[in-house]
Amino acid sequence: METPFTLILSEQDKAGMADIVRAAIERGLVEKEKSGRLESEPSGVLAEPLGAFVTLKRQGRLRGCIGTVQGVKPLAHTLNDMAQAAAFSDPRFAPLTAAEYADADIEISIMGPISPCPGPEEIVIGRHGLILRKNRRSGLLLPQVPVEWGWDVPTFLEQLCRKAGLPPGAWKDREAQLYWFEAVCFDLPEKTRLP
């Protein structure tokens, strides 16, 4: 039986993450600076090597989403880098403007461990995110995506194929590798952004 991913985040932890993400984006907007500079050295959960995604939305539509599935540096640095990348370097979008940032919704996803998915019958919508790899192509969908779109498991798998640039049903191929993971996700609270 799979053990659920648990990461207890206090309101202080979430506030610290929100501050890092907002500061990273605001530096990029005001100073045009895309550096990894942080105000202070991270501690607690922010010092742990965890993967994370930062998602930006405007009026319910995706505006940028970049992340890393595995942590190779402290979470604070990962959040800083992913926030700047989601805002300014997502190849699907032009760099975020100050006007767009003013009404953007921001979501953070902290990644749990990745492991091979035992089979589609085990996938739980809203709990599991998926990664598909085949022939140098890969796609990832976070756990909240099928919930937002109202997908069932078969639709989730087909959309994963699409995200990977693979034909429908490619997840069934013997050469395909299907992985799953869990994530702790939360929206940043509303806050006055740029002065």
SVG drawing of the C-alpha trace seen along z (x, -y; Angstrom):
<svg xmlns="http://www.w3.org/2000/svg" viewBox="-16 -52 38 56">
<polyline fill="none" stroke="black" stroke-width="0.4" points="0.0,0.0 1.3,-3.4 2.2,-5.8 0.6,-9.3 3.0,-12.2 2.7,-14.4 4.4,-17.7 3.1,-19.8 3.2,-23.5 2.4,-26.1 0.8,-29.4 4.2,-31.0 5.8,-28.5 3.2,-29.4 3.7,-33.1 7.5,-32.7 7.0,-30.9 4.5,-33.5 7.0,-36.3 9.8,-34.5 7.7,-34.0 6.3,-37.5 9.7,-39.1 11.2,-37.0 8.5,-38.1 8.5,-41.8 12.4,-42.0 12.0,-40.8 9.3,-43.4 10.8,-46.4 14.6,-45.7 14.5,-43.4 16.7,-41.2 16.4,-37.5 18.9,-36.4 18.7,-33.9 19.2,-36.5 17.3,-35.9 16.9,-38.3 18.1,-35.7 19.4,-32.2 16.5,-29.7 15.7,-27.6 13.1,-24.9 11.2,-23.5 12.6,-26.2 16.1,-24.7 15.0,-21.2 15.9,-20.0 12.3,-19.7 11.0,-20.1 8.4,-22.7 6.2,-24.2 5.0,-27.8 1.8,-28.3 0.4,-31.7 -3.2,-32.2 -5.2,-35.1 -9.0,-34.9 -8.8,-31.2 -6.5,-30.6 -2.9,-29.4 -0.3,-32.3 2.8,-30.4 3.9,-27.2 7.5,-26.1 8.9,-23.7 11.3,-21.0 10.2,-17.5 13.1,-16.8 14.8,-19.0 18.5,-19.6 18.8,-22.8 16.9,-24.4 13.2,-24.9 13.6,-28.7 16.0,-28.8 13.9,-26.5 10.8,-28.7 12.7,-31.8 14.0,-30.3 10.7,-28.7 8.7,-31.9 11.0,-33.9 10.9,-31.2 7.1,-30.9 6.7,-34.7 9.4,-35.4 10.7,-32.3 7.7,-29.9 8.2,-29.4 4.4,-29.2 3.9,-32.9 5.5,-36.3 7.2,-37.6 4.7,-38.7 3.9,-42.4 3.2,-44.5 -0.4,-44.9 -0.8,-41.1 0.8,-40.5 -1.6,-42.9 -4.5,-40.4 -2.6,-37.1 -3.4,-34.2 -0.4,-32.3 -0.2,-28.7 2.7,-26.8 3.0,-23.0 5.6,-21.3 6.6,-17.9 6.6,-14.6 8.7,-11.6 8.3,-10.2 7.9,-6.5 6.7,-4.1 2.9,-4.0 1.7,-0.5 -1.3,-0.9 -4.1,-3.2 -6.6,-1.5 -4.5,-2.9 -4.6,-6.5 -6.7,-8.8 -7.9,-12.0 -6.8,-15.0 -4.2,-13.0 -1.8,-11.8 0.2,-13.8 1.6,-11.9 4.7,-11.9 5.0,-10.1 8.3,-9.4 8.7,-7.8 11.3,-8.2 12.9,-11.3 9.5,-12.9 8.0,-13.6 5.0,-15.3 3.9,-16.1 0.5,-17.1 0.1,-18.2 -2.5,-16.5 -4.8,-19.5 -5.0,-19.7 -7.6,-16.9 -9.7,-18.3 -9.8,-21.7 -10.8,-20.3 -13.2,-17.6 -11.2,-14.7 -11.6,-11.1 -8.5,-8.8 -8.7,-7.8 -9.0,-11.4 -6.1,-12.3 -3.9,-9.7 -4.8,-10.9 -4.2,-14.5 -0.8,-13.4 0.0,-11.9 -0.9,-15.1 1.2,-17.2 4.2,-14.9 3.6,-15.4 2.8,-11.7 -0.2,-10.1 -3.3,-9.0 -2.8,-5.8 1.0,-6.1 0.9,-5.6 0.0,-1.9 3.1,-1.2 5.7,1.1 8.4,-1.5 6.4,-4.1 7.3,-4.9 4.5,-6.1 5.4,-7.7 3.2,-9.2 3.7,-11.6 1.8,-13.6 2.2,-17.3 1.1,-19.8 -0.6,-22.6 -1.9,-26.0 -2.9,-29.3 -1.1,-32.5 -3.5,-34.8 -4.5,-38.1 -1.9,-40.8 -1.3,-44.3 1.5,-43.7 3.5,-46.4 3.3,-49.9"/>
</svg>
